[in-house]
């Protein structure tokens, strides 16, 4: 099926996803592009795992790949190391970067997703969490793979299985510029921070790095795990991230070309700058 532009692809996908949803098959949508795009993302977000016709997936992939190009794919060569940017004397300054921006634009070996224990992505339409952003940019194939992995684990560990905090699960990147996504469930801070929560966050970073070594992934971009919806204090999270990555590189520097601390908020950029400059 051939389409000459993004709006034609969007119109086609919108009708297919409306029909697939059943509940919203007769939904009326405003005719402007942004409204239609938001509705399509919402339908993708709420969709449970399951098969979709190959021709629909093909158009979805073409649409999302073109969106990625329009947003601007960022390569490692475009991101300075802290040695170049901060003139840092950190022992691994030539392998570490701090980059502020949209993690779904990064053409790294892997990007890290701060997932929830269901490991299926965020089902809240157009939610601003990173889990939603990554699944929305990757396409519905990502949720399907996550579901397959979780079903395999439920066969082994029981039908009530949920992913424990601090582990790492590798999936494909699909329509993301990154080759892989590494999903990890960060700790949730309730009343106050304690030693166990700090240890759990350390495990998230270590598990991701071990996953990279195991699968020969030489570049990885970390989001600020647990600092959003899970309420981990940003300054403490940055300290744990920098120390854990630094300690790991002391033993495995030869396994990595680049480790990126991806930040979205200015305050996080300031914390990482202070720790690494």
C-alpha positions in Angstrom: 0.0 0.0 0.0 1.5 3.3 -1.1 1.0 6.7 0.4 2.6 9.9 -0.8 2.8 11.8 2.5 2.4 11.5 6.3 -1.1 12.8 6.4 -2.3 10.1 4.1 -0.6 7.5 6.3 -2.1 9.1 9.4 -5.6 9.0 8.0 -5.2 5.4 7.1 -3.8 4.4 10.5 -6.4 6.4 12.3 -9.2 4.5 10.6 -7.5 1.1 11.2 -6.8 1.7 14.8 -10.3 3.0 15.4 -11.8 -0.1 13.9 -9.3 -2.3 15.8 -10.4 -0.7 19.1 -14.1 -1.6 18.6 -15.1 0.8 21.4 -13.9 3.8 19.5 -14.7 2.7 16.0 -17.2 5.5 15.5 -15.1 8.2 17.2 -15.3 11.6 15.5 -12.0 13.4 15.2 -11.2 17.0 14.4 -9.7 17.3 10.9 -6.5 19.1 11.8 -3.3 17.1 11.7 -2.3 17.6 15.4 -5.7 16.4 16.7 -5.7 13.3 14.5 -2.1 12.5 15.6 -3.0 12.8 19.3 -6.0 10.5 18.8 -3.8 7.9 17.0 -1.3 8.0 19.8 -4.1 7.6 22.3 -5.4 4.5 20.5 -2.0 3.0 20.3 -1.5 3.7 24.0 -4.7 2.0 25.2 -4.4 -1.0 22.8 -3.8 -4.3 24.5 -1.2 -6.6 23.1 -2.4 -8.6 20.1 -2.0 -9.2 16.4 -2.4 -6.5 13.8 -2.6 -7.0 10.0 0.9 -6.9 8.4 -0.2 -4.1 6.0 -1.2 -1.9 8.9 2.1 -2.6 10.8 4.0 -1.7 7.6 2.3 1.7 7.3 2.7 2.3 11.0 6.4 1.6 10.7 6.7 3.9 7.7 4.8 6.6 9.5 6.9 6.4 12.7 10.2 6.2 10.9 9.4 9.3 9.0 8.4 11.0 12.2 11.8 10.1 13.7 13.5 11.6 10.7 11.4 14.8 11.0 12.2 15.1 14.8 15.9 14.7 14.0 17.9 11.6 14.8 20.9 12.3 17.1 24.0 10.2 16.7 26.8 9.7 19.2 29.2 11.8 17.1 26.9 14.8 17.7 27.0 14.5 21.5 30.2 15.6 23.2 31.8 13.6 26.0 32.2 15.2 29.4 35.9 15.5 28.5 35.0 17.6 25.5 32.1 19.6 27.1 33.2 20.0 30.7 37.0 19.4 30.4 36.3 16.9 33.0 39.1 14.9 34.8 36.7 12.0 35.5 38.7 8.7 34.8 36.2 7.8 32.1 35.5 11.2 30.8 36.1 10.1 27.2 33.2 7.5 27.5 30.5 9.5 29.4 28.1 12.2 28.1 25.3 14.2 29.5 22.7 15.1 27.0 19.4 17.1 27.5 16.7 16.1 25.1 14.2 13.6 23.8 15.6 10.1 24.4 13.6 8.7 21.5 15.8 10.7 19.1 19.0 8.9 20.1 20.7 6.5 17.7 22.5 4.6 20.5 22.9 0.9 20.9 20.2 0.9 23.5 18.1 3.4 25.4 16.8 2.7 28.9 13.1 2.7 29.7 11.8 3.3 33.2 9.0 0.7 33.2 6.4 -0.4 35.6 6.1 -3.9 37.0 3.6 -5.0 34.3 6.3 -4.3 31.7 3.7 -3.5 29.0 4.2 0.3 28.7 1.9 3.1 29.8 -1.8 2.7 29.0 -2.7 6.3 29.8 -3.4 8.1 26.6 -0.6 10.6 25.7 0.8 10.4 29.3 4.0 12.4 29.7 6.1 9.6 31.2 9.1 8.2 29.4 7.5 4.7 29.2 4.7 6.2 27.2 7.0 8.2 25.0 9.2 5.2 24.2 6.3 2.9 23.4 4.6 5.6 21.3 7.7 6.2 19.2 8.6 2.5 18.8 5.2 1.3 17.8 2.8 -1.4 19.0 5.3 -4.2 18.2 7.2 -3.2 21.3 4.3 -3.9 23.6 3.7 -7.2 21.8 7.3 -8.3 22.5 7.1 -7.2 26.1 3.9 -9.2 26.5 5.5 -12.3 25.0 8.5 -12.0 27.4 6.2 -11.6 30.4 4.1 -14.5 29.3 7.2 -16.7 29.2 8.1 -15.5 32.7 4.6 -16.3 34.0 4.9 -19.8 32.7 8.0 -20.2 34.8 7.1 -18.1 37.9 3.3 -18.2 38.0 0.4 -16.3 36.4 0.6 -13.4 39.0 4.3 -12.7 38.1 5.3 -9.0 37.9 8.8 -7.8 37.1 10.8 -7.1 40.3 12.6 -3.8 40.9 16.1 -3.6 39.7 16.3 -6.1 36.9 16.7 -5.5 33.2 14.8 -6.8 30.2 16.0 -6.4 26.6 13.8 -5.9 23.6 14.1 -4.6 20.1 13.9 -0.9 19.4 11.5 -1.2 16.4 10.9 2.3 15.0 13.2 4.0 17.4 16.7 5.1 16.1 18.1 3.0 19.0 18.7 -0.7 18.2 17.4 -1.9 21.5 15.4 -0.9 24.5 16.4 -2.0 28.0 13.5 -1.9 30.4 14.0 -1.7 34.1 11.6 -1.1 37.0 12.9 1.5 39.4 12.0 1.9 43.1 9.0 3.9 44.2 9.6 6.4 46.9 6.7 6.7 49.3 7.2 8.6 52.6 11.0 8.9 52.6 14.1 7.7 51.0 15.9 4.8 52.7 18.9 2.5 52.2 16.9 -0.2 50.4 15.5 2.2 47.8 19.0 3.5 47.1 20.2 -0.1 46.7 17.3 -0.9 44.4 18.2 2.1 42.1 21.8 1.0 42.1 20.7 -2.4 40.9 18.7 -0.9 38.0 21.9 0.8 36.7 24.0 -2.3 37.3 21.5 -4.7 35.6 21.3 -2.5 32.5 25.1 -2.3 32.2 25.4 -6.1 32.7 22.8 -6.6 30.0 24.8 -4.4 27.7 28.0 -6.4 28.2 26.1 -9.7 27.8 24.7 -8.6 24.4 27.7 -6.6 23.2 25.8 -3.3 23.3 28.5 -0.7 23.3 26.5 2.5 23.8 23.6 3.1 26.1 21.5 6.1 27.1 20.1 6.2 30.6 17.0 8.1 31.5 16.7 9.5 35.0 15.2 6.3 36.4 12.5 6.7 39.1 12.8 10.5 39.4 9.4 11.2 37.7 6.3 9.3 38.7 8.2 7.2 41.2 9.4 10.3 43.2 13.0 9.4 43.8 14.9 12.7 44.7 16.7 13.9 41.6 19.9 14.8 43.3 20.3 11.5 45.1 19.3 9.6 41.9 22.1 11.4 40.0 24.7 10.6 42.7 23.7 6.9 42.5 23.7 6.8 38.7 27.1 8.5 38.4 28.8 6.3 41.1 27.3 3.1 39.8 28.3 3.8 36.2 31.8 5.0 37.2 32.4 1.9 39.4 31.2 -0.4 36.6 33.4 1.3 34.0 36.4 0.7 36.3 36.0 -3.0 35.5 34.4 -2.9 32.1 35.5 0.2 30.3 36.7 -1.8 27.3 33.1 -3.0 26.7 31.7 0.5 26.1 32.1 3.3 23.6 29.7 5.7 25.2 27.3 5.9 28.2 24.9 8.8 28.1 23.0 10.3 31.0 19.9 11.6 29.2 18.2 14.4 31.1 14.9 16.2 30.3 14.8 18.8 33.1 17.3 21.6 33.6 17.7 20.7 37.3 18.9 17.2 36.3 21.4 18.6 33.9 22.8 20.8 36.7 23.2 17.9 39.0 25.0 15.8 36.5 27.2 18.7 35.5 28.2 19.3 39.1 29.0 15.6 39.6 31.0 15.1 36.5 32.8 18.4 35.8 
